[in-house]
Amino acid sequence: MKSSKDFKKGTCIALIVTVINLTIAMVSYTFIFDYNTVMQLNYPYHEVIRTIQAGFLTNLETFFFPFWIMASFVRFSAYLYITAILFGHLFKIKEFEYIIPTLATLIVFIGIIPETPASAIFNIRDTILLISSPVFFFLPCLMWLIAKLKGVNKK
């Protein structure tokens, strides 16, 4: 980043490209499915892949499965490592790598609590948004206030 002008220009271009990409995706999903169906689908891309047939390949989704499973493992590993780093830094644990198996077990057990996650998420979504929205709004203000009280800006 050479200047703030270049940063603003790149940010605007990225915003425009992202909005166009999401608009095209949502319009194509609405064309293929109904609006109500699209709003209830967890993974509309997966459902579109299930409807496509390419010659003798009737289940085209099996072609994408190995890539999806590898990406899921990499993403889970990265999130788990970042969580362990944050946990270790928060509680001043120097060798935080030893808590990774415990965190992984805890995450798996928490993940299997809802019996049917696809339908449970629609039931608890409003409650989660109601609780988490004020938290995400006031958390930066609270962090700023704590930093101000501790005198972090003076150092």
VMD Tcl script that builds the backbone (N, CA, C; Angstrom):
set m [mol new atoms 465]
animate dup $m
set s [atomselect $m all]
$s set {name element resname resid chain x y z} {
  {N N MET 1 A 0.849 -1.166 0.000}
  {CA C MET 1 A 0.000 0.000 0.000}
  {C C MET 1 A 0.895 1.228 0.000}
  {N N LYS 2 A 0.871 1.929 -1.087}
  {CA C LYS 2 A 1.705 3.116 -1.192}
  {C C LYS 2 A 1.091 4.302 -0.471}
  {N N SER 3 A -0.207 4.450 -0.631}
  {CA C SER 3 A -0.852 5.602 0.006}
  {C C SER 3 A -2.274 5.222 0.399}
  {N N SER 4 A -2.888 6.090 1.159}
  {CA C SER 4 A -4.268 5.830 1.550}
  {C C SER 4 A -5.206 5.939 0.359}
  {N N LYS 5 A -4.815 6.702 -0.651}
  {CA C LYS 5 A -5.637 6.818 -1.868}
  {C C LYS 5 A -5.708 5.474 -2.597}
  {N N ASP 6 A -4.554 4.803 -2.700}
  {CA C ASP 6 A -4.541 3.476 -3.328}
  {C C ASP 6 A -5.343 2.472 -2.522}
  {N N PHE 7 A -5.253 2.567 -1.203}
  {CA C PHE 7 A -6.010 1.663 -0.334}
  {C C PHE 7 A -7.510 1.872 -0.521}
  {N N LYS 8 A -7.950 3.128 -0.552}
  {CA C LYS 8 A -9.374 3.419 -0.748}
  {C C LYS 8 A -9.837 2.952 -2.118}
  {N N LYS 9 A -9.005 3.149 -3.128}
  {CA C LYS 9 A -9.350 2.717 -4.488}
  {C C LYS 9 A -9.483 1.195 -4.555}
  {N N GLY 10 A -8.531 0.472 -3.957}
  {CA C GLY 10 A -8.590 -0.990 -3.935}
  {C C GLY 10 A -9.781 -1.503 -3.147}
  {N N THR 11 A -10.101 -0.833 -2.042}
  {CA C THR 11 A -11.252 -1.227 -1.234}
  {C C THR 11 A -12.549 -1.041 -2.007}
  {N N CYS 12 A -12.665 0.074 -2.725}
  {CA C CYS 12 A -13.884 0.319 -3.525}
  {C C CYS 12 A -14.018 -0.699 -4.650}
  {N N ILE 13 A -12.916 -1.006 -5.310}
  {CA C ILE 13 A -12.961 -2.004 -6.395}
  {C C ILE 13 A -13.345 -3.371 -5.834}
  {N N ALA 14 A -12.768 -3.754 -4.696}
  {CA C ALA 14 A -13.107 -5.044 -4.085}
  {C C ALA 14 A -14.569 -5.082 -3.665}
  {N N LEU 15 A -15.089 -3.969 -3.143}
  {CA C LEU 15 A -16.495 -3.907 -2.755}
  {C C LEU 15 A -17.400 -4.078 -3.972}
  {N N ILE 16 A -17.081 -3.415 -5.053}
  {CA C ILE 16 A -17.907 -3.509 -6.266}
  {C C ILE 16 A -17.885 -4.931 -6.820}
  {N N VAL 17 A -16.702 -5.540 -6.880}
  {CA C VAL 17 A -16.591 -6.908 -7.403}
  {C C VAL 17 A -17.360 -7.887 -6.510}
  {N N THR 18 A -17.255 -7.729 -5.202}
  {CA C THR 18 A -17.958 -8.608 -4.270}
  {C C THR 18 A -19.468 -8.455 -4.385}
  {N N VAL 19 A -19.944 -7.216 -4.469}
  {CA C VAL 19 A -21.392 -6.985 -4.593}
  {C C VAL 19 A -21.915 -7.573 -5.895}
  {N N ILE 20 A -21.185 -7.392 -6.986}
  {CA C ILE 20 A -21.614 -7.957 -8.274}
  {C C ILE 20 A -21.624 -9.485 -8.214}
  {N N ASN 21 A -20.593 -10.075 -7.620}
  {CA C ASN 21 A -20.515 -11.532 -7.500}
  {C C ASN 21 A -21.665 -12.089 -6.675}
  {N N LEU 22 A -21.937 -11.485 -5.510}
  {CA C LEU 22 A -23.040 -11.951 -4.667}
  {C C LEU 22 A -24.393 -11.737 -5.335}
  {N N THR 23 A -24.541 -10.637 -6.058}
  {CA C THR 23 A -25.803 -10.382 -6.754}
  {C C THR 23 A -26.057 -11.427 -7.830}
  {N N ILE 24 A -25.036 -11.716 -8.616}
  {CA C ILE 24 A -25.194 -12.736 -9.670}
  {C C ILE 24 A -25.496 -14.098 -9.056}
  {N N ALA 25 A -24.818 -14.445 -7.946}
  {CA C ALA 25 A -25.065 -15.731 -7.299}
  {C C ALA 25 A -26.497 -15.814 -6.780}
  {N N MET 26 A -26.967 -14.776 -6.084}
  {CA C MET 26 A -28.330 -14.814 -5.535}
  {C C MET 26 A -29.382 -14.814 -6.625}
  {N N VAL 27 A -29.158 -14.072 -7.709}
  {CA C VAL 27 A -30.124 -14.065 -8.816}
  {C C VAL 27 A -30.164 -15.438 -9.478}
  {N N SER 28 A -28.996 -16.051 -9.672}
  {CA C SER 28 A -29.002 -17.381 -10.298}
  {C C SER 28 A -29.651 -18.422 -9.384}
  {N N TYR 29 A -29.428 -18.335 -8.071}
  {CA C TYR 29 A -30.085 -19.259 -7.144}
  {C C TYR 29 A -31.594 -19.040 -7.154}
  {N N THR 30 A -32.024 -17.794 -7.254}
  {CA C THR 30 A -33.457 -17.510 -7.289}
  {C C THR 30 A -34.079 -17.999 -8.591}
  {N N PHE 31 A -33.327 -17.911 -9.694}
  {CA C PHE 31 A -33.828 -18.439 -10.967}
  {C C PHE 31 A -33.980 -19.957 -10.913}
  {N N ILE 32 A -33.019 -20.635 -10.289}
  {CA C ILE 32 A -33.059 -22.094 -10.241}
  {C C ILE 32 A -34.089 -22.584 -9.233}
  {N N PHE 33 A -34.108 -21.962 -8.051}
  {CA C PHE 33 A -35.049 -22.331 -7.006}
  {C C PHE 33 A -36.032 -21.193 -6.816}
  {N N ASP 34 A -36.920 -21.351 -5.872}
  {CA C ASP 34 A -37.841 -20.283 -5.512}
  {C C ASP 34 A -37.185 -19.419 -4.429}
  {N N TYR 35 A -37.680 -18.197 -4.248}
  {CA C TYR 35 A -37.104 -17.288 -3.248}
  {C C TYR 35 A -37.175 -17.894 -1.850}
  {N N ASN 36 A -38.328 -18.449 -1.490}
  {CA C ASN 36 A -38.476 -19.039 -0.154}
  {C C ASN 36 A -37.525 -20.215 0.045}
  {N N THR 37 A -37.323 -20.996 -0.985}
  {CA C THR 37 A -36.411 -22.134 -0.895}
  {C C THR 37 A -34.977 -21.658 -0.721}
  {N N VAL 38 A -34.592 -20.624 -1.459}
  {CA C VAL 38 A -33.229 -20.099 -1.353}
  {C C VAL 38 A -32.964 -19.575 0.050}
  {N N MET 39 A -33.953 -18.937 0.657}
  {CA C MET 39 A -33.763 -18.386 1.998}
  {C C MET 39 A -33.682 -19.490 3.060}
  {N N GLN 40 A -34.171 -20.681 2.776}
  {CA C GLN 40 A -34.122 -21.787 3.728}
  {C C GLN 40 A -32.940 -22.726 3.503}
  {N N LEU 41 A -32.280 -22.624 2.357}
  {CA C LEU 41 A -31.159 -23.513 2.064}
  {C C LEU 41 A -29.912 -23.076 2.817}
  {N N ASN 42 A -29.217 -24.043 3.383}
  {CA C ASN 42 A -27.948 -23.726 4.040}
  {C C ASN 42 A -26.834 -23.556 3.024}
  {N N TYR 43 A -26.804 -24.390 2.019}
  {CA C TYR 43 A -25.760 -24.363 1.009}
  {C C TYR 43 A -26.396 -24.399 -0.382}
  {N N PRO 44 A -26.822 -23.248 -0.907}
  {CA C PRO 44 A -27.465 -23.263 -2.224}
  {C C PRO 44 A -26.517 -23.710 -3.336}
  {N N TYR 45 A -25.220 -23.423 -3.201}
  {CA C TYR 45 A -24.257 -23.866 -4.210}
  {C C TYR 45 A -24.262 -25.387 -4.306}
  {N N HIS 46 A -24.311 -26.060 -3.167}
  {CA C HIS 46 A -24.340 -27.515 -3.153}
  {C C HIS 46 A -25.604 -28.050 -3.837}
  {N N GLU 47 A -26.730 -27.401 -3.590}
  {CA C GLU 47 A -27.983 -27.830 -4.210}
  {C C GLU 47 A -27.955 -27.627 -5.727}
  {N N VAL 48 A -27.313 -26.559 -6.189}
  {CA C VAL 48 A -27.194 -26.332 -7.640}
  {C C VAL 48 A -26.326 -27.413 -8.258}
  {N N ILE 49 A -25.232 -27.763 -7.606}
  {CA C ILE 49 A -24.348 -28.809 -8.120}
  {C C ILE 49 A -25.083 -30.143 -8.205}
  {N N ARG 50 A -25.994 -30.401 -7.264}
  {CA C ARG 50 A -26.757 -31.668 -7.287}
  {C C ARG 50 A -27.705 -31.737 -8.476}
  {N N THR 51 A -28.157 -30.596 -8.989}
  {CA C THR 51 A -29.096 -30.609 -10.119}
  {C C THR 51 A -28.403 -30.706 -11.469}
  {N N ILE 52 A -27.099 -30.422 -11.527}
  {CA C ILE 52 A -26.372 -30.427 -12.798}
  {C C ILE 52 A -25.972 -31.854 -13.150}
  {N N GLN 53 A -26.178 -32.222 -14.425}
  {CA C GLN 53 A -25.732 -33.509 -14.936}
  {C C GLN 53 A -24.851 -33.239 -16.148}
  {N N ALA 54 A -23.641 -33.776 -16.130}
  {CA C ALA 54 A -22.694 -33.587 -17.228}
  {C C ALA 54 A -22.411 -34.941 -17.870}
  {N N GLY 55 A -23.150 -35.255 -18.915}
  {CA C GLY 55 A -22.957 -36.502 -19.642}
  {C C GLY 55 A -23.225 -37.712 -18.778}
  {N N PHE 56 A -22.222 -38.566 -18.629}
  {CA C PHE 56 A -22.400 -39.782 -17.835}
  {C C PHE 56 A -22.252 -39.527 -16.332}
  {N N LEU 57 A -21.789 -38.350 -15.933}
  {CA C LEU 57 A -21.654 -38.023 -14.515}
  {C C LEU 57 A -22.978 -37.484 -13.990}
  {N N THR 58 A -23.731 -38.340 -13.333}
  {CA C THR 58 A -25.013 -37.884 -12.805}
  {C C THR 58 A -24.868 -37.185 -11.464}
  {N N ASN 59 A -23.884 -37.577 -10.681}
  {CA C ASN 59 A -23.619 -36.916 -9.394}
  {C C ASN 59 A -22.320 -36.129 -9.514}
  {N N LEU 60 A -22.434 -34.922 -10.000}
  {CA C LEU 60 A -21.257 -34.079 -10.177}
  {C C LEU 60 A -20.679 -33.636 -8.839}
  {N N GLU 61 A -21.467 -33.717 -7.787}
  {CA C GLU 61 A -21.007 -33.300 -6.469}
  {C C GLU 61 A -19.895 -34.193 -5.942}
  {N N THR 62 A -19.831 -35.436 -6.381}
  {CA C THR 62 A -18.769 -36.322 -5.907}
  {C C THR 62 A -17.399 -35.881 -6.416}
  {N N PHE 63 A -17.373 -35.118 -7.508}
  {CA C PHE 63 A -16.111 -34.588 -8.015}
  {C C PHE 63 A -15.555 -33.530 -7.067}
  {N N PHE 64 A -16.433 -32.729 -6.450}
  {CA C PHE 64 A -16.007 -31.651 -5.572}
  {C C PHE 64 A -15.761 -32.112 -4.135}
  {N N PHE 65 A -16.235 -33.283 -3.768}
  {CA C PHE 65 A -16.148 -33.735 -2.379}
  {C C PHE 65 A -14.721 -33.822 -1.832}
  {N N PRO 66 A -13.759 -34.413 -2.568}
  {CA C PRO 66 A -12.394 -34.474 -2.007}
  {C C PRO 66 A -11.803 -33.086 -1.748}
  {N N PHE 67 A -12.056 -32.144 -2.644}
  {CA C PHE 67 A -11.541 -30.786 -2.449}
  {C C PHE 67 A -12.226 -30.120 -1.254}
  {N N TRP 68 A -13.510 -30.359 -1.111}
  {CA C TRP 68 A -14.247 -29.781 0.007}
  {C C TRP 68 A -13.750 -30.343 1.338}
  {N N ILE 69 A -13.496 -31.641 1.392}
  {CA C ILE 69 A -13.068 -32.262 2.640}
  {C C ILE 69 A -11.662 -31.794 3.017}
  {N N MET 70 A -10.778 -31.635 2.013}
  {CA C MET 70 A -9.439 -31.115 2.306}
  {C C MET 70 A -9.515 -29.667 2.789}
  {N N ALA 71 A -10.331 -28.861 2.151}
  {CA C ALA 71 A -10.484 -27.469 2.572}
  {C C ALA 71 A -11.084 -27.382 3.977}
  {N N SER 72 A -11.995 -28.286 4.298}
  {CA C SER 72 A -12.582 -28.289 5.642}
  {C C SER 72 A -11.541 -28.628 6.696}
  {N N PHE 73 A -10.684 -29.603 6.423}
  {CA C PHE 73 A -9.626 -29.960 7.371}
  {C C PHE 73 A -8.642 -28.807 7.568}
  {N N VAL 74 A -8.258 -28.176 6.469}
  {CA C VAL 74 A -7.317 -27.053 6.566}
  {C C VAL 74 A -7.947 -25.898 7.340}
  {N N ARG 75 A -9.201 -25.585 7.047}
  {CA C ARG 75 A -9.885 -24.489 7.739}
  {C C ARG 75 A -10.055 -24.798 9.230}
  {N N PHE 76 A -10.475 -26.013 9.545}
  {CA C PHE 76 A -10.632 -26.388 10.953}
  {C C PHE 76 A -9.303 -26.336 11.688}
  {N N SER 77 A -8.239 -26.798 11.050}
  {CA C SER 77 A -6.917 -26.767 11.676}
  {C C SER 77 A -6.461 -25.335 11.919}
  {N N ALA 78 A -6.676 -24.465 10.945}
  {CA C ALA 78 A -6.273 -23.070 11.108}
  {C C ALA 78 A -7.077 -22.406 12.223}
  {N N TYR 79 A -8.387 -22.615 12.232}
  {CA C TYR 79 A -9.216 -22.033 13.297}
  {C C TYR 79 A -8.836 -22.587 14.668}
  {N N LEU 80 A -8.550 -23.863 14.724}
  {CA C LEU 80 A -8.159 -24.483 15.991}
  {C C LEU 80 A -6.833 -23.924 16.485}
  {N N TYR 81 A -5.881 -23.748 15.594}
  {CA C TYR 81 A -4.585 -23.199 15.980}
  {C C TYR 81 A -4.708 -21.748 16.427}
  {N N ILE 82 A -5.510 -20.953 15.712}
  {CA C ILE 82 A -5.723 -19.560 16.105}
  {C C ILE 82 A -6.420 -19.488 17.459}
  {N N THR 83 A -7.390 -20.363 17.686}
  {CA C THR 83 A -8.059 -20.406 18.989}
  {C C THR 83 A -7.075 -20.770 20.093}
  {N N ALA 84 A -6.195 -21.718 19.838}
  {CA C ALA 84 A -5.198 -22.103 20.838}
  {C C ALA 84 A -4.215 -20.958 21.102}
  {N N ILE 85 A -3.820 -20.241 20.059}
  {CA C ILE 85 A -2.928 -19.096 20.246}
  {C C ILE 85 A -3.600 -18.037 21.108}
  {N N LEU 86 A -4.846 -17.706 20.785}
  {CA C LEU 86 A -5.570 -16.703 21.563}
  {C C LEU 86 A -5.775 -17.149 23.012}
  {N N PHE 87 A -6.126 -18.411 23.199}
  {CA C PHE 87 A -6.316 -18.956 24.548}
  {C C PHE 87 A -5.011 -18.931 25.328}
  {N N GLY 88 A -3.922 -19.335 24.676}
  {CA C GLY 88 A -2.623 -19.323 25.331}
  {C C GLY 88 A -2.157 -17.922 25.666}
  {N N HIS 89 A -2.415 -16.981 24.775}
  {CA C HIS 89 A -2.023 -15.592 25.043}
  {C C HIS 89 A -2.877 -14.978 26.144}
  {N N LEU 90 A -4.165 -15.320 26.159}
  {CA C LEU 90 A -5.074 -14.773 27.158}
  {C C LEU 90 A -4.703 -15.232 28.561}
  {N N PHE 91 A -4.373 -16.507 28.696}
  {CA C PHE 91 A -4.040 -17.055 30.010}
  {C C PHE 91 A -2.529 -17.202 30.230}
  {N N LYS 92 A -1.737 -16.566 29.358}
  {CA C LYS 92 A -0.280 -16.526 29.479}
  {C C LYS 92 A 0.326 -17.930 29.552}
  {N N ILE 93 A -0.098 -18.787 28.634}
  {CA C ILE 93 A 0.439 -20.145 28.531}
  {C C ILE 93 A 1.501 -20.126 27.439}
  {N N LYS 94 A 2.745 -20.426 27.797}
  {CA C LYS 94 A 3.837 -20.344 26.822}
  {C C LYS 94 A 3.767 -21.469 25.783}
  {N N GLU 95 A 3.527 -22.691 26.226}
  {CA C GLU 95 A 3.446 -23.827 25.306}
  {C C GLU 95 A 1.973 -24.191 25.097}
  {N N PHE 96 A 1.321 -23.404 24.258}
  {CA C PHE 96 A -0.118 -23.570 24.045}
  {C C PHE 96 A -0.446 -24.749 23.145}
  {N N GLU 97 A 0.555 -25.345 22.490}
  {CA C GLU 97 A 0.291 -26.461 21.576}
  {C C GLU 97 A -0.292 -27.675 22.304}
  {N N TYR 98 A -0.022 -27.789 23.604}
  {CA C TYR 98 A -0.512 -28.939 24.358}
  {C C TYR 98 A -2.014 -28.878 24.630}
  {N N ILE 99 A -2.611 -27.725 24.496}
  {CA C ILE 99 A -4.055 -27.614 24.739}
  {C C ILE 99 A -4.877 -27.812 23.470}
  {N N ILE 100 A -4.227 -27.982 22.325}
  {CA C ILE 100 A -4.953 -28.154 21.056}
  {C C ILE 100 A -5.829 -29.408 21.066}
  {N N PRO 101 A -5.366 -30.591 21.509}
  {CA C PRO 101 A -6.274 -31.747 21.537}
  {C C PRO 101 A -7.490 -31.545 22.440}
  {N N THR 102 A -7.278 -30.888 23.572}
  {CA C THR 102 A -8.402 -30.616 24.470}
  {C C THR 102 A -9.405 -29.676 23.826}
  {N N LEU 103 A -8.913 -28.621 23.172}
  {CA C LEU 103 A -9.806 -27.691 22.475}
  {C C LEU 103 A -10.556 -28.390 21.345}
  {N N ALA 104 A -9.855 -29.254 20.595}
  {CA C ALA 104 A -10.509 -29.971 19.495}
  {C C ALA 104 A -11.623 -30.869 20.015}
  {N N THR 105 A -11.374 -31.569 21.112}
  {CA C THR 105 A -12.403 -32.425 21.701}
  {C C THR 105 A -13.589 -31.606 22.176}
  {N N LEU 106 A -13.308 -30.490 22.828}
  {CA C LEU 106 A -14.370 -29.606 23.304}
  {C C LEU 106 A -15.206 -29.058 22.144}
  {N N ILE 107 A -14.552 -28.666 21.058}
  {CA C ILE 107 A -15.270 -28.142 19.890}
  {C C ILE 107 A -16.147 -29.213 19.259}
  {N N VAL 108 A -15.637 -30.439 19.169}
  {CA C VAL 108 A -16.436 -31.528 18.590}
  {C C VAL 108 A -17.652 -31.828 19.463}
  {N N PHE 109 A -17.466 -31.881 20.774}
  {CA C PHE 109 A -18.597 -32.159 21.666}
  {C C PHE 109 A -19.634 -31.038 21.642}
  {N N ILE 110 A -19.187 -29.803 21.589}
  {CA C ILE 110 A -20.141 -28.691 21.485}
  {C C ILE 110 A -20.864 -28.728 20.141}
  {N N GLY 111 A -20.141 -29.155 19.091}
  {CA C GLY 111 A -20.736 -29.214 17.759}
  {C C GLY 111 A -21.815 -30.269 17.604}
  {N N ILE 112 A -21.777 -31.327 18.422}
  {CA C ILE 112 A -22.784 -32.384 18.279}
  {C C ILE 112 A -23.945 -32.218 19.239}
  {N N ILE 113 A -23.988 -31.101 19.965}
  {CA C ILE 113 A -25.097 -30.890 20.905}
  {C C ILE 113 A -26.443 -30.797 20.178}
  {N N PRO 114 A -26.599 -29.931 19.158}
  {CA C PRO 114 A -27.916 -29.930 18.495}
  {C C PRO 114 A -28.108 -31.217 17.702}
  {N N GLU 115 A -29.279 -31.809 17.836}
  {CA C GLU 115 A -29.518 -33.091 17.169}
  {C C GLU 115 A -29.642 -32.920 15.657}
  {N N THR 116 A -30.346 -31.894 15.232}
  {CA C THR 116 A -30.473 -31.623 13.804}
  {C C THR 116 A -30.046 -30.178 13.565}
  {N N PRO 117 A -28.762 -29.949 13.302}
  {CA C PRO 117 A -28.275 -28.583 13.212}
  {C C PRO 117 A -28.906 -27.782 12.074}
  {N N ALA 118 A -29.288 -28.451 10.981}
  {CA C ALA 118 A -29.862 -27.710 9.859}
  {C C ALA 118 A -31.188 -27.057 10.231}
  {N N SER 119 A -32.006 -27.737 11.000}
  {CA C SER 119 A -33.274 -27.136 11.403}
  {C C SER 119 A -33.140 -26.343 12.697}
  {N N ALA 120 A -32.202 -26.721 13.556}
  {CA C ALA 120 A -32.037 -26.012 14.825}
  {C C ALA 120 A -31.524 -24.602 14.619}
  {N N ILE 121 A -30.695 -24.402 13.589}
  {CA C ILE 121 A -30.130 -23.076 13.368}
  {C C ILE 121 A -31.205 -22.070 12.998}
  {N N PHE 122 A -32.240 -22.501 12.285}
  {CA C PHE 122 A -33.317 -21.584 11.935}
  {C C PHE 122 A -34.155 -21.226 13.164}
  {N N ASN 123 A -34.239 -22.137 14.111}
  {CA C ASN 123 A -35.010 -21.873 15.326}
  {C C ASN 123 A -34.292 -20.934 16.283}
  {N N ILE 124 A -32.982 -21.037 16.366}
  {CA C ILE 124 A -32.256 -20.210 17.332}
  {C C ILE 124 A -31.591 -18.991 16.700}
  {N N ARG 125 A -31.730 -18.802 15.389}
  {CA C ARG 125 A -31.073 -17.684 14.692}
  {C C ARG 125 A -31.505 -16.330 15.251}
  {N N ASP 126 A -32.798 -16.137 15.432}
  {CA C ASP 126 A -33.288 -14.851 15.928}
  {C C ASP 126 A -32.779 -14.561 17.337}
  {N N THR 127 A -32.740 -15.585 18.175}
  {CA C THR 127 A -32.235 -15.406 19.533}
  {C C THR 127 A -30.749 -15.064 19.527}
  {N N ILE 128 A -29.995 -15.749 18.681}
  {CA C ILE 128 A -28.558 -15.476 18.588}
  {C C ILE 128 A -28.319 -14.048 18.109}
  {N N LEU 129 A -29.067 -13.615 17.080}
  {CA C LEU 129 A -28.907 -12.247 16.589}
  {C C LEU 129 A -29.318 -11.222 17.630}
  {N N LEU 130 A -30.361 -11.525 18.365}
  {CA C LEU 130 A -30.829 -10.598 19.400}
  {C C LEU 130 A -29.788 -10.426 20.504}
  {N N ILE 131 A -29.109 -11.510 20.845}
  {CA C ILE 131 A -28.107 -11.448 21.913}
  {C C ILE 131 A -26.767 -10.927 21.397}
  {N N SER 132 A -26.334 -11.393 20.228}
  {CA C SER 132 A -24.986 -11.074 19.773}
  {C C SER 132 A -24.847 -9.680 19.167}
  {N N SER 133 A -25.905 -9.119 18.623}
  {CA C SER 133 A -25.783 -7.799 18.004}
  {C C SER 133 A -25.353 -6.721 18.996}
  {N N PRO 134 A -25.981 -6.604 20.158}
  {CA C PRO 134 A -25.488 -5.596 21.109}
  {C C PRO 134 A -24.071 -5.896 21.605}
  {N N VAL 135 A -23.724 -7.182 21.729}
  {CA C VAL 135 A -22.385 -7.538 22.183}
  {C C VAL 135 A -21.349 -7.049 21.184}
  {N N PHE 136 A -21.583 -7.299 19.891}
  {CA C PHE 136 A -20.637 -6.860 18.868}
  {C C PHE 136 A -20.598 -5.341 18.739}
  {N N PHE 137 A -21.672 -4.668 19.104}
  {CA C PHE 137 A -21.695 -3.212 19.053}
  {C C PHE 137 A -20.936 -2.608 20.231}
  {N N PHE 138 A -21.148 -3.134 21.429}
  {CA C PHE 138 A -20.557 -2.540 22.621}
  {C C PHE 138 A -19.178 -3.084 22.968}
  {N N LEU 139 A -18.773 -4.211 22.379}
  {CA C LEU 139 A -17.471 -4.787 22.700}
  {C C LEU 139 A -16.309 -3.862 22.340}
  {N N PRO 140 A -16.257 -3.245 21.154}
  {CA C PRO 140 A -15.155 -2.313 20.877}
  {C C PRO 140 A -15.145 -1.123 21.830}
  {N N CYS 141 A -16.325 -0.620 22.181}
  {CA C CYS 141 A -16.391 0.496 23.128}
  {C C CYS 141 A -15.857 0.067 24.489}
  {N N LEU 142 A -16.213 -1.140 24.928}
  {CA C LEU 142 A -15.733 -1.658 26.206}
  {C C LEU 142 A -14.219 -1.873 26.183}
  {N N MET 143 A -13.706 -2.408 25.087}
  {CA C MET 143 A -12.264 -2.616 24.968}
  {C C MET 143 A -11.521 -1.286 24.969}
  {N N TRP 144 A -12.056 -0.281 24.293}
  {CA C TRP 144 A -11.447 1.042 24.281}
  {C C TRP 144 A -11.441 1.641 25.678}
  {N N LEU 145 A -12.547 1.485 26.403}
  {CA C LEU 145 A -12.645 2.028 27.749}
  {C C LEU 145 A -11.659 1.351 28.696}
  {N N ILE 146 A -11.524 0.041 28.592}
  {CA C ILE 146 A -10.567 -0.691 29.438}
  {C C ILE 146 A -9.137 -0.279 29.102}
  {N N ALA 147 A -8.848 -0.131 27.805}
  {CA C ALA 147 A -7.510 0.320 27.407}
  {C C ALA 147 A -7.239 1.729 27.922}
  {N N LYS 148 A -8.242 2.573 27.902}
  {CA C LYS 148 A -8.096 3.945 28.417}
  {C C LYS 148 A -7.828 3.935 29.921}
  {N N LEU 149 A -8.562 3.069 30.647}
  {CA C LEU 149 A -8.371 2.986 32.095}
  {C C LEU 149 A -7.013 2.395 32.471}
  {N N LYS 150 A -6.534 1.441 31.672}
  {CA C LYS 150 A -5.248 0.832 31.958}
  {C C LYS 150 A -4.082 1.711 31.519}
  {N N GLY 151 A -4.359 2.710 30.682}
  {CA C GLY 151 A -3.310 3.611 30.227}
  {C C GLY 151 A -2.463 3.032 29.116}
  {N N VAL 152 A -3.051 2.236 28.245}
  {CA C VAL 152 A -2.310 1.606 27.148}
  {C C VAL 152 A -1.813 2.667 26.166}
  {N N ASN 153 A -2.596 3.720 25.937}
  {CA C ASN 153 A -2.217 4.735 24.952}
  {C C ASN 153 A -1.043 5.587 25.403}
  {N N LYS 154 A -0.722 5.597 26.685}
  {CA C LYS 154 A 0.358 6.430 27.203}
  {C C LYS 154 A 1.727 5.816 26.939}
  {N N LYS 155 A 1.776 4.496 26.705}
  {CA C LYS 155 A 3.071 3.826 26.515}
  {C C LYS 155 A 3.624 4.088 25.146}
}
mol reanalyze $m
mol bondsrecalc $m
mol representation Tube
mol addrep $m
